[in-house]
């Protein structure tokens, strides 16, 4: 059975979630089941939700500048809890950090202005 459930969330103290809500709505319109966890989530809360919901993909929005540390903690917690699903990130992420995030295990990084069509296409690529 094809899992088409996507978790969309904000980690840490970052409370600006307009972009995350736009992405969540766009993915719902594209036929995905979306669980929006909201803002101010801890890494442990997010990983537990991914496991509980049996999500096929995790989409994290970060605008706080803490993307490298949050990604490291998130990937570590997923390994600790034995949770396996692709992670994509979006938000204000400096170009020079994108390769670092991908080396850590983030599948794709979307910056400001990325089209919804491109995001939907990439999500489809990682949900197989």
DRENKOLMI-47086 format. One record per residue: x, z, y of N, C-alpha, C, CB in turn. Coordinates in Angstrom, 1 decimal. Each point is the difference from the previous one (the first is absolute). Glycine has a CB too. Layout:
N
<<X; Z; Y>; <X; Z; Y>; <X; Z; Y>; <X; Z; Y>> ...
//
This chain:
128
<<0.8; 0.0; -1.2>; <-0.8; 0.0; 1.2>; <0.9; 0.0; 1.2>; <-1.9; 1.2; -1.2>> <<1.6; -2.0; 2.2>; <0.7; -0.1; 1.2>; <-0.3; 1.1; 1.0>; <0.1; -2.5; -0.3>> <<0.9; 3.3; 0.6>; <-0.2; 1.1; 1.0>; <0.1; -0.7; 1.4>; <0.9; 1.8; -1.6>> <<-1.9; -1.6; 2.4>; <0.0; -0.5; 1.4>; <-0.1; 1.1; 1.0>; <-0.9; -2.2; -0.9>> <<1.2; 3.4; 0.5>; <-0.1; 1.1; 0.9>; <1.2; 0.2; 0.9>; <-1.6; 1.1; -1.6>> <<1.5; -1.0; 2.9>; <1.1; 0.2; 0.9>; <-0.3; 1.3; 0.8>; <0.4; -2.5; 0.2>> <<0.7; 3.3; -0.1>; <0.0; 1.2; 0.8>; <0.6; -0.4; 1.3>; <0.1; 1.6; -2.0>> <<-0.7; -1.3; 3.1>; <0.6; -0.1; 1.3>; <0.1; 1.3; 0.7>; <-1.0; -2.3; 0.2>> <<2.1; 2.6; 0.4>; <0.2; 1.4; 0.6>; <1.0; 0.0; 1.1>; <-0.6; 0.9; -2.2>> <<0.7; 0.2; 2.8>; <1.0; 0.4; 1.0>; <0.7; 1.2; -0.5>; <-1.3; -1.0; 2.0>> <<2.6; 1.1; -1.9>; <0.8; 1.1; -0.4>; <0.5; 0.8; 1.2>; <0.6; -1.2; -2.1>> <<-0.5; 2.5; 1.9>; <0.6; 0.9; 1.0>; <-0.8; 0.2; 1.2>; <2.1; -0.8; -0.8>> <<-1.5; 0.9; 1.9>; <-0.6; 0.4; 1.3>; <-0.6; -1.1; 0.7>; <1.6; 1.9; 0.1>> <<-1.4; -3.1; -0.5>; <-0.5; -1.2; 0.7>; <-1.5; -0.1; -0.1>; <2.1; -1.2; -0.6>> <<-2.8; 1.3; 1.7>; <-1.4; 0.0; 0.0>; <-0.7; -1.2; 0.5>; <0.2; 2.3; 0.4>> <<0.6; -3.3; 0.0>; <-0.6; -1.3; 0.5>; <-0.4; -0.9; -1.2>; <1.4; 0.2; 2.2>> <<-2.6; -0.3; -2.4>; <-0.4; -0.7; -1.3>; <-0.9; -1.3; 0.2>; <0.1; 2.2; -1.0>> <<-0.1; -2.7; 2.2>; <-0.8; -1.2; 0.2>; <0.4; -1.2; -0.9>; <-0.4; 0.7; 2.4>> <<1.7; -0.9; -2.4>; <0.5; -1.1; -0.9>; <-0.3; 0.2; -1.4>; <1.8; -0.3; 1.6>> <<-1.6; 1.5; -2.1>; <-0.3; 0.3; -1.4>; <-1.5; -0.2; -0.3>; <1.9; 1.7; 0.0>> <<-2.7; -1.4; 0.9>; <-1.5; -0.2; -0.2>; <-0.3; -1.5; 0.0>; <-0.5; 2.2; 1.1>> <<1.2; -3.0; -0.3>; <-0.2; -1.4; 0.0>; <0.4; -0.6; -1.3>; <0.4; -0.1; 2.5>> <<0.8; 0.5; -3.0>; <0.5; -0.5; -1.3>; <-1.0; 0.4; -1.1>; <2.4; 0.2; 0.8>> <<-2.8; 1.1; -0.8>; <-1.0; 0.4; -1.0>; <-1.2; -0.8; 0.0>; <0.9; 2.3; 0.2>> <<-1.5; -2.6; 0.9>; <-1.2; -0.8; 0.1>; <0.3; -1.4; -0.4>; <-0.8; 1.4; 1.9>> <<1.9; -2.0; -1.5>; <0.3; -1.4; -0.4>; <0.2; -0.1; -1.5>; <1.1; -0.3; 2.2>> <<-0.5; 1.3; -2.9>; <0.2; 0.0; -1.4>; <-1.4; 0.1; -0.7>; <2.3; 0.9; 0.2>> <<-3.2; -0.1; 0.3>; <-1.3; 0.2; -0.5>; <-0.8; -1.4; 0.0>; <0.0; 2.5; 0.7>> <<0.2; -3.1; 0.5>; <-0.7; -1.3; 0.2>; <0.6; -1.1; -1.0>; <-0.4; 0.6; 2.4>> <<1.7; -0.4; -2.8>; <0.6; -0.9; -0.9>; <-0.3; 0.3; -1.5>; <1.8; -0.3; 1.7>> <<-2.6; 1.4; -1.9>; <-0.5; 0.3; -1.4>; <0.7; 1.1; -0.7>; <-0.5; -2.3; -0.1>> <<1.4; 3.0; 0.8>; <0.7; 1.1; -0.6>; <-0.8; 1.3; 0.2>; <2.2; -1.1; 0.5>> <<-2.1; 2.0; -1.4>; <-0.6; 1.3; 0.2>; <1.0; 0.8; 0.7>; <-1.4; -0.1; -2.1>> <<1.1; 0.7; 3.3>; <0.9; 0.6; 0.8>; <-0.4; 1.5; 0.2>; <0.5; -2.1; 1.2>> <<0.5; 3.0; -1.4>; <-0.1; 1.4; 0.3>; <0.9; 0.3; 1.2>; <-0.6; 0.6; -2.5>> <<-0.1; -0.2; 3.6>; <0.8; 0.3; 1.2>; <0.1; 1.5; 0.1>; <-0.8; -2.0; 1.2>> <<2.1; 2.5; -1.3>; <0.2; 1.4; -0.1>; <0.1; 0.7; 1.4>; <1.2; -0.4; -2.1>> <<-1.1; -0.4; 3.1>; <0.1; 0.5; 1.4>; <1.4; 0.4; 0.4>; <-2.3; 0.8; -0.3>> <<2.3; 0.0; 1.4>; <1.2; 0.4; 0.6>; <0.6; 1.3; -0.4>; <-0.7; -1.3; 1.9>> <<1.9; 1.6; -1.6>; <0.6; 1.3; -0.2>; <0.1; 0.4; -1.5>; <-0.8; 0.7; 2.3>> <<1.0; -1.7; -3.1>; <0.1; 0.3; -1.5>; <1.4; 0.3; -0.4>; <-1.9; -1.5; -0.4>> <<2.1; 2.4; -0.5>; <1.3; 0.3; -0.5>; <0.3; -1.0; -1.1>; <-0.2; 2.5; 0.5>> <<1.5; -2.6; -0.9>; <0.4; -0.8; -1.0>; <-0.6; 0.4; -1.3>; <2.2; -0.4; 1.1>> <<-2.3; 1.7; -1.4>; <-0.6; 0.5; -1.2>; <-1.5; -0.4; -0.1>; <1.7; 1.9; 0.0>> <<-2.4; -1.8; 1.1>; <-1.4; -0.3; 0.0>; <-0.2; -1.5; -0.3>; <-0.5; 1.8; 1.7>> <<1.3; -2.6; -1.1>; <-0.1; -1.5; -0.2>; <0.3; -0.4; -1.4>; <0.6; -0.3; 2.3>> <<0.4; 0.9; -2.9>; <0.4; -0.4; -1.4>; <-1.1; 0.5; -0.9>; <2.5; 0.1; 0.6>> <<-3.0; 1.1; -0.4>; <-1.1; 0.5; -0.9>; <-1.2; -0.9; 0.1>; <0.9; 2.4; 0.4>> <<-1.2; -2.8; 0.8>; <-1.2; -0.9; 0.2>; <0.3; -1.4; -0.8>; <-0.6; 1.1; 2.3>> <<1.8; -1.6; -2.2>; <0.3; -1.3; -0.7>; <-0.2; 0.2; -1.5>; <1.7; -0.6; 1.8>> <<-1.2; 1.8; -2.3>; <-0.2; 0.2; -1.4>; <-1.5; 0.2; -0.4>; <2.3; 1.1; 0.0>> <<-3.0; -0.3; 0.8>; <-1.4; 0.3; -0.3>; <-0.9; -1.2; 0.1>; <0.4; 2.3; 0.9>> <<-0.1; -3.2; 0.1>; <-0.8; -1.2; 0.2>; <0.5; -1.1; -0.9>; <-0.5; 0.7; 2.3>> <<1.6; -0.6; -3.0>; <0.6; -1.0; -0.8>; <0.1; -1.3; 0.8>; <-1.0; 1.0; -2.1>> <<1.6; -0.8; 3.3>; <0.2; -1.1; 1.0>; <0.9; -1.0; -0.5>; <-0.5; 1.6; 1.8>> <<0.3; -2.9; -1.5>; <0.8; -1.1; -0.3>; <1.1; -0.2; 1.1>; <-1.9; -1.1; -1.3>> <<1.7; 1.6; 2.5>; <0.9; -0.2; 1.1>; <-0.2; 1.1; 1.0>; <0.0; -2.5; -0.4>> <<1.1; 3.0; 1.0>; <0.0; 0.9; 1.1>; <0.5; -0.6; 1.3>; <0.4; 1.9; -1.7>> <<-1.2; -1.8; 2.7>; <0.3; -0.6; 1.3>; <0.2; 1.1; 1.0>; <-1.3; -2.1; -0.5>> <<2.5; 2.3; 1.1>; <0.3; 1.1; 0.9>; <0.3; -0.6; 1.4>; <0.9; 1.4; -1.9>> <<-1.6; -0.8; 2.9>; <0.3; -0.4; 1.4>; <0.8; 1.1; 0.6>; <-2.2; -1.3; 0.1>> <<3.3; 0.9; 0.6>; <0.9; 1.0; 0.6>; <0.3; -0.5; 1.4>; <1.0; 0.7; -2.2>> <<-1.3; 0.1; 3.2>; <0.3; -0.3; 1.4>; <0.9; 1.0; 0.6>; <-2.2; -1.1; 0.2>> <<2.5; 2.2; -0.9>; <0.7; 1.1; 0.5>; <1.5; -0.1; 0.1>; <-1.8; 1.3; -0.9>> <<2.4; -2.3; 0.2>; <1.4; -0.2; -0.1>; <0.7; 0.7; -1.2>; <0.0; -0.2; 2.5>> <<-0.8; 0.9; -3.3>; <0.5; 0.7; -1.1>; <-0.1; -0.8; -1.3>; <-0.7; 2.1; 1.1>> <<0.6; -3.4; -1.0>; <-0.3; -0.9; -1.2>; <1.0; 0.2; -1.1>; <-1.1; -1.6; 1.6>> <<2.4; 1.7; -1.2>; <1.1; 0.1; -1.1>; <-0.2; 1.3; -0.8>; <1.6; -1.5; 1.4>> <<-1.7; 2.6; -0.7>; <-0.1; 1.3; -0.6>; <-1.3; 0.1; -0.8>; <1.3; 1.0; 1.8>> <<-2.4; -1.5; -1.2>; <-1.3; 0.0; -0.7>; <0.0; -0.8; -1.3>; <-1.1; 0.4; 2.2>> <<1.7; -1.6; -2.1>; <0.1; -0.9; -1.2>; <0.8; 0.6; -1.1>; <-0.2; -2.0; 1.5>> <<1.4; 2.6; -1.1>; <0.8; 0.7; -1.0>; <-0.8; 1.1; -0.7>; <2.1; -0.5; 1.4>> <<-2.7; 1.4; -0.6>; <-0.8; 1.1; -0.6>; <-1.2; -0.5; -0.8>; <0.6; 1.4; 2.0>> <<-1.2; -2.5; -1.6>; <-1.1; -0.6; -0.7>; <0.4; -0.5; -1.4>; <-1.1; -0.6; 2.2>> <<2.2; -0.2; -2.2>; <0.5; -0.5; -1.2>; <0.5; 1.1; -1.0>; <0.6; -2.1; 1.3>> <<0.0; 3.1; -0.7>; <0.5; 1.1; -0.8>; <-1.2; 0.7; -0.7>; <2.0; 0.2; 1.5>> <<-3.1; 0.1; -0.7>; <-1.1; 0.7; -0.5>; <-0.8; -0.9; -1.0>; <-0.2; 1.3; 2.2>> <<0.2; -2.6; -2.0>; <-0.7; -0.8; -1.0>; <0.8; 0.1; -1.4>; <-0.8; -1.6; 1.9>> <<2.1; 1.6; -1.8>; <0.8; 0.1; -1.2>; <-0.2; 1.3; -0.7>; <1.7; -1.5; 1.0>> <<-1.8; 2.6; -0.1>; <-0.2; 1.4; -0.5>; <-1.3; 0.1; -0.8>; <1.4; 0.9; 1.9>> <<-2.4; -1.5; -1.3>; <-1.4; 0.1; -0.5>; <-0.3; -1.1; -1.1>; <-0.7; 1.0; 2.2>> <<1.7; -1.9; -2.4>; <-0.1; -1.1; -0.9>; <-1.1; -0.9; 0.3>; <0.9; 1.4; -1.8>> <<-1.0; -1.7; 3.1>; <-1.0; -0.9; 0.6>; <0.7; -1.4; 0.3>; <-1.5; 2.0; 0.9>> <<0.9; -3.0; -1.4>; <0.6; -1.3; 0.2>; <-1.0; -1.0; 0.6>; <1.6; 0.4; -1.9>> <<-1.3; -0.8; 3.1>; <-0.8; -1.1; 0.6>; <0.8; -0.6; 1.2>; <-2.2; 1.0; -0.7>> <<2.1; -2.2; 1.0>; <0.7; -0.6; 1.2>; <-0.4; 0.7; 1.3>; <0.2; -2.2; -1.2>> <<0.8; 2.3; 2.1>; <-0.2; 0.6; 1.3>; <0.3; -1.1; 1.1>; <0.5; 2.4; -0.9>> <<-1.4; -2.6; 1.8>; <0.3; -0.8; 1.2>; <-0.1; 0.9; 1.2>; <-0.9; -2.1; -1.1>> <<1.6; 1.7; 2.1>; <0.0; 0.8; 1.3>; <-0.2; -0.9; 1.2>; <1.6; 1.7; -1.0>> <<-2.2; -1.1; 2.0>; <-0.2; -0.7; 1.2>; <0.1; 0.9; 1.2>; <-1.5; -1.6; -1.2>> <<1.7; 1.0; 2.4>; <0.1; 0.8; 1.2>; <1.2; -0.4; 0.8>; <-1.1; 1.9; -1.2>> <<1.5; -0.9; 2.0>; <1.1; -0.3; 0.9>; <1.3; 0.4; -0.8>; <-1.4; 0.5; 2.1>> <<2.0; -1.5; -2.7>; <1.2; 0.2; -0.8>; <1.0; -1.0; 0.5>; <-1.4; 0.7; -2.0>> <<2.6; -0.2; 2.4>; <1.0; -0.9; 0.5>; <0.5; -1.0; -1.1>; <0.7; 1.9; 1.6>> <<-0.5; -3.1; -1.1>; <0.4; -1.1; -0.9>; <1.2; 0.5; -0.9>; <-0.8; -1.7; 1.7>> <<1.8; 2.4; -1.2>; <1.1; 0.4; -0.8>; <-0.3; 1.0; -1.1>; <1.4; -0.4; 2.0>> <<-2.6; 1.0; -1.9>; <-0.4; 0.9; -1.1>; <-0.8; -0.6; -1.1>; <0.0; 1.8; 1.7>> <<-0.4; -3.0; -1.5>; <-0.8; -0.7; -1.1>; <0.7; -0.1; -1.3>; <-1.2; -1.2; 1.8>> <<2.5; 0.7; -1.7>; <0.8; -0.2; -1.2>; <0.2; 1.3; -0.7>; <1.1; -2.0; 1.0>> <<-0.8; 3.1; -0.2>; <0.2; 1.3; -0.6>; <-1.3; 0.5; -0.7>; <1.6; 0.6; 1.9>> <<-2.7; -0.8; -1.3>; <-1.3; 0.4; -0.7>; <-0.2; -0.8; -1.3>; <-1.0; 0.6; 2.2>> <<1.3; -1.9; -2.2>; <-0.1; -0.8; -1.2>; <1.0; 0.4; -1.1>; <-0.8; -1.9; 1.4>> <<2.0; 2.3; -1.0>; <0.9; 0.5; -1.0>; <-0.4; 1.3; -0.6>; <1.8; -1.1; 1.3>> <<-2.5; 1.9; -0.5>; <-0.6; 1.3; -0.5>; <-1.1; -0.2; -1.0>; <0.6; 1.0; 2.2>> <<-1.3; -2.2; -2.1>; <-1.1; -0.3; -0.9>; <-1.3; -0.4; 0.7>; <1.1; 1.6; -1.6>> <<-1.1; -1.6; 2.9>; <-1.2; -0.5; 0.7>; <-0.1; -1.5; -0.2>; <0.1; 1.9; 1.7>> <<-1.3; -2.4; -2.2>; <-0.1; -1.4; -0.4>; <-0.1; -0.9; 1.2>; <-1.1; 0.7; -2.0>> <<0.5; -0.3; 3.1>; <-0.2; -0.9; 1.2>; <-0.2; 0.9; 1.2>; <-1.0; -1.8; -1.4>> <<1.5; 1.3; 2.6>; <-0.1; 0.7; 1.2>; <-0.7; -0.9; 1.0>; <2.1; 1.4; -0.5>> <<-3.1; -1.0; 1.2>; <-0.8; -0.8; 1.0>; <0.2; 0.6; 1.3>; <-1.7; -0.7; -1.7>> <<2.1; -0.1; 2.7>; <0.2; 0.5; 1.3>; <-1.3; -0.3; 0.9>; <2.5; -0.3; -0.2>> <<-2.4; 0.7; 1.5>; <-1.1; -0.3; 0.9>; <-0.2; -1.5; 0.1>; <0.5; 2.1; 1.3>> <<-1.8; -2.5; -1.3>; <-0.3; -1.4; 0.1>; <-0.1; -0.8; -1.3>; <1.1; 0.1; 2.2>> <<-0.8; 0.5; -3.3>; <-0.1; -0.7; -1.3>; <-1.5; -0.3; -0.2>; <2.0; 1.2; -1.0>> <<-2.2; -2.4; 0.6>; <-1.4; -0.5; -0.2>; <-0.7; 0.7; -1.2>; <0.6; -2.2; 1.0>> <<-1.9; 2.5; -0.9>; <-0.7; 0.6; -1.1>; <0.1; -0.9; -1.2>; <-1.6; 1.1; 1.7>> <<1.6; -2.4; -1.5>; <0.0; -0.9; -1.1>; <1.3; 0.1; -0.8>; <-1.4; -1.6; 1.3>> <<2.6; 1.8; -0.6>; <1.3; 0.2; -0.6>; <0.0; 1.3; -0.8>; <1.1; -1.3; 1.8>> <<-1.7; 2.4; -1.2>; <0.0; 1.3; -0.7>; <-0.9; -0.1; -1.2>; <0.3; 1.1; 2.2>> <<-1.5; -1.8; -2.1>; <-0.8; -0.1; -1.2>; <0.7; -0.8; -1.1>; <-2.0; 0.1; 1.5>> <<2.7; -1.2; -1.1>; <0.8; -0.8; -1.0>; <1.1; 0.8; -0.7>; <-0.5; -2.0; 1.4>> <<1.2; 2.8; -0.6>; <1.0; 0.8; -0.5>; <-0.5; 1.1; -1.0>; <1.4; -0.4; 2.1>> <<-2.5; 1.0; -1.7>; <-0.7; 1.0; -0.8>; <-0.4; -0.6; -1.4>; <-0.8; 1.3; 2.1>> <<0.3; -2.5; -2.0>; <-0.4; -0.7; -1.2>; <1.2; -0.3; -0.9>; <-1.9; -1.0; 1.2>> <<3.0; 0.8; -0.6>; <1.3; -0.3; -0.8>; <0.4; 1.2; -0.8>; <0.7; -1.6; 1.8>> <<-0.9; 2.8; -1.2>; <0.5; 1.2; -0.6>; <-1.1; 0.6; -0.9>; <1.5; 0.4; 1.9>> <<-2.7; -0.8; -1.8>; <-1.0; 0.5; -1.0>; <-0.2; -1.1; -1.0>; <-1.2; 1.4; 1.8>> <<1.7; -1.2; -3.0>; <-0.1; -1.0; -1.0>; <-0.8; 0.6; -1.2>; <2.2; -1.0; 0.7>> 
//
